[in-house]
Amino acid sequence: MLKEINTFNNVIKYLSSDLKILLSNIPENYKEQIEEIRIRNGKPLNIYLQGQDYFLCKTGKVTKEPRNVYMINDKQLGHTFQLLTNHSLYAFSEEIRKGFITISGGHRVGIGGEIIYSQDGIESIKNLSSLNIRIAREKKGISDSIIPYFFDDNKEFYNTMIISPPQCGKTTLLRDIIRNLSNGFGSQAGLKVSLVDERSEIAGMYQGIAQKDVGIRTDILDGCLKSHGIMMLIRSMSPDIIAVDEIGGIDDIQAISEGLRAGIKFITTIHGDGLKDIKDRRNIHSLIKDRIFERFIILDRSKGVGTIKSIIDGQSFINIIKKDKH
């Protein structure tokens, strides 16, 4: 697909010229699907897609065998990092302290190296050892078929939790759900959605502008701790729905409880292999026991990334998804 290839090409323009040329020569079906480009000092150039690791030969040939493949040196790694930060490490210093930066297009770049501490915590990263460029791919419409499951007969939104193992498309699905809730879908009017985007993965904010479509009625707190962001939004944005990714800590749960008392609905995600996997976790147990969440969306890879395995009713714990939606 041309859009996916253009997304890939916009990412590799930030790489050193030799790496850019090498990656531009790989087959187009790989360009359409690549999720990560990993650049490690003294190691093979590595790409990741569809749950598999691949390496590149000097010709651009893609292989699963890490023999006679293209090796990264420290000059390429350093030059790429300079391009990614637009030759201004200071401008990205706050993000670097968190271990990643976000570039134009909403793509996140993880950083490996030697951590420098000060009395206030992590100060910076030096002696760069690796970069992980995660390509943020937008898939509009993937939530269209399940939006009706999120509302009752009075068009009231159900508190919803997406449960997914890593790399199964939960962030991509959450982004599209937020877009539909914010814009409105079918006979359902658009709602005020507030997003706490702690890792800059959902909206992909870059210089104050969301690089991904999260809807026309969505307010975003970028790079903010979920527990802090939820409380800030309760006080300032009067949201109908608050969306957060990857909850789990006790502070997250307490903030969600505060929002629920204020009459705000939530849509969240959590890592897990299913409802059984998460229900006995100490911090999550009370939310499930008290039936706070009324819908659980379970994802897996059984039919590819983003497969909706089931939609569980939070009261009966029965799978309610229709076979034609599966």
N, C-alpha and C positions, 0 to 999 in steps of 0.2 A: 504494500500500500504506500502511495506516494507520501502521505502525511507522516507515517511512521519513519520512512527513510529520511524525510526532511528533518524530523526530530533528531535522529541519529547524527545527521550531518551538522546540525547546529551545535551538538555537543562536542564533536571531535575537532571543531575549529578552535577549541581552547587548548588542544594538545600541541606539544612540540611538533615541528613540521614533519619529522621522519615518522613519528607515531601516527600523525594525521594521514599521511600518504599510505602507510601500511593498512590502517583500518578502512580507508576509503576503497581499498581493493578487494575487500571480502565480499562474498556473494550477497545479493540483496535480501535473500530470505533471512539471513542472519541479522542484517541491519534492521529489519522490521521488528525483530523479536528481542534483541539484546536488552537485558535488564541492568547489567553492571559491566563496567570496564575496570579491571584491577591492574594498577601499575605499581609494582613492587621493586625496590632497588635490588639489583642482582638476581632477579627472578624472571621467569617467562611472562610476557604480556598475556593476560588472562581475560577471557570474556565469560559471562554467565547468562544463560537463557534457558527457559523451560526446564528448570531444575538440574541443568547439566553445566559442567565446566568445560571450556574449550581453550586451546592455545593457538597462537598464530605462528606460521612459518614466515620466513623473510619475503616470500612471494605473495603473502596474503592468504595462503591456503589455511583452512581451519582444520584442526586436528584435536583429538582427545589425548594424544600421547605427548607428554612433555619432553620429547627428545628432538634435537635439531630444530629448536624453535627460537623465536625472536626473544632476546634477553634485554631487560631494561637496565640502564646505567644511571648513576646519580645525576649526571648532567641533564638527561631527558626528564627525570623526575623533578628536579629543581626548576627547569625551564617551564615545564607544564604547570607547576604550582604558581609560578610568577604570572603566567597567562591567565590562570583561573582567578587569581586575585587582582588582575589588572595592574600588576607591578606595584601594588599598595597593600602590604601586609597590615599596616596600621588600620586601614579602613575595614578590614575583616577581623580585627583582633578579638572582638567580643565573641564572634562565632568560632574562631579558631580555638578559643579557650574551651568551647563545648565539644570540640573534636570534629567539627564539620563546618563547611561553608555552603551557601546556596548561590547558584549562578543563574544568569538570565535563562528563562524557560522553566525555572522552578526545580532544576536538577540539583540533587544534594551530593556533595563530595566529602566522604569520610577521610580523615587524616590519621596516619600512623606515624609515630616517632617518639622522641624522648620528651617526657612531660617535665615542665619546669614549674615548681611550686613556689609560692610566696606565703606569707602568713595569712593571706586572705583566700588561699586555695590555689587552684590551677592558674598559672600566670600565662603560659604559652606552650608551644610545642616546637622543639628544635630537632636537628639531625633527622630530617624527614626520611621515613623509610617506606611509606606506601600511601597510595591514594585509591579510594574506591568511588568511582563515579557512578552514581545510581541514576539511571535515566527514568525520569518521571513521564509515564505514558498515560495520556488521558483517554478514557474509553467512555464516551458519552452514550447514554441509552442503556447501559448494562443493568441499571436498576429499574427500568421502566416497568417490567413485568411484575415486580414485587412491591411496588409502592402501595397498591391497594391493601396489602397485608398490614400496613403500618397505621391504619385508621379504623376506628370503630364506626358504627352506623351513624353516629352524630358528628362524624369527621373530626373526632378528637384523636390526637396522635398517641400511639402507644410508646412508652419507654422501651427502647430497643437496644440490644447488645449484639454485636457481630463477633462471633468466636471463630478463630482461624489459626492454623499453624503458620509459621513464617513463610513468606514467599508464596502465599495463596491468593493474593489480590485484595486483601481486606481494605487497604488504604485507597486503592482505586475504586472499589465499590462504595466506600464511605463518601468519597469525594462526589460521586455521581448522585448518591442519595441526597446529599446536602444541596446539590444543584437543583434537583427536582423539588425538594421541599421549599427551597428559597424562591424559585421561579413560579411554582405552582404546577400542578400536573392534572390533566383532565379537568374534572369538575372541582378538584381540590385547590382552593386559593393558596397563593404563596404565603409563607410564614416567615417571621423574623427569626433568622438562625444566627447564633453566635458561635464562632469556632475558636477553640483554643488549640493552636497549631504549634505544639511545643517543639517539634523537630523540623518544622518548616516543610513537611512532606505533603500536606494535603492541599493547601492553597499555593504553596511554592512562592511565597512573597519575595520580591526582589525590588529594592528601593521603593518600598511602600505600595507596590502594585502586585496583586495576585496574578501569577503567571498561569494558573489553572482556573477553569470556570467553576466557581462555587456558588453561582447564583447572584441575583440582583438585590436580594434582601439579606445578604450575609455580612456580618461584621467579624473581623478577624483580630485576634491577639496572637502575634507571631513570636516564637521563641520564648514563650512564657510557660512557667510551670503550670501544670493542669490545675493543681489545687489553688494556686494564686489566681489564675485566670478565671476560673469558675466564680470565685468570690467577687472579682472585679466586675465581671459581666452581670452578675446578679444585681449589683449596686448601680450600674451605669447604663446598661443597654436594654433593659426590659425585654429580654428575648422570649420568644415562644418556645424555642428549642435551643439547647446547648449541645454542641457536638465536640467530642474529645476522642483522641486516639490512644489506645494502649493504656487503659487504666490498670491499677493494681495496688498502689501504695495506700496506706491507711489515710494519708492526707487527702488523696483523691476521693476516697469513699466518704470521708467526712464532708468534703466540699459538695459532692453530689447530694448527700443527704440534706444539706442546707438549701441547695437549689430546689429539691423536691418539696421542702416545706414552704418555699416561696411560690409554689405552683408552676415551676418550670419543668418542661419535659426534657429528656436526655436521649441522645443516641451516642453510643460508645463502641469501642472495639477492645478486644482482649486476646492475647495469645493463648491458644489451647486447642486440643484435638476434639473438643465437643463439650457438651454441657456437663457430662460426668467428670471430665477432666478438671473443670474449674469449680464445681459446686462446693467442694470441701476445702478450698483455699481459705485460709483464715480471714483475709480481708474481704473476700467476695461472698462468703457463706451467708452473711446476714441479708445481702441484697437479693439472693435467690430464695432463701428461706421465707423472707417477708414478701416475696412475689412483687418486688419493686419493678423489675423488668417484665414487660408483658409480651415481648417478642424476642426470641433468640434466633439469629441467622447463623447457621453452621456452614462454613466453607471447607472445601478440600480441593484436591487436584484430580479427582477421579475422571473427570472429563476435560481436563486442562485447567490452567490457572483461573481461579475465580468461580469454580463450580459451586453452585448453591446446593449443598447436600440436603438440607432440611430447614424449615422454619418452624420453630417450636413455640407453642402457646405457653406463656409464662404462668398461667393459672392451672391448666390441665397437664402441661408438659407433654402434649401430644403434637406430633408433626402435622401441620395443617396445610402444607404446600400441596397444590394440586399437581397431578401427574404431568399435565401439559405445561406446567411451569418449571418442571424439574430439569 
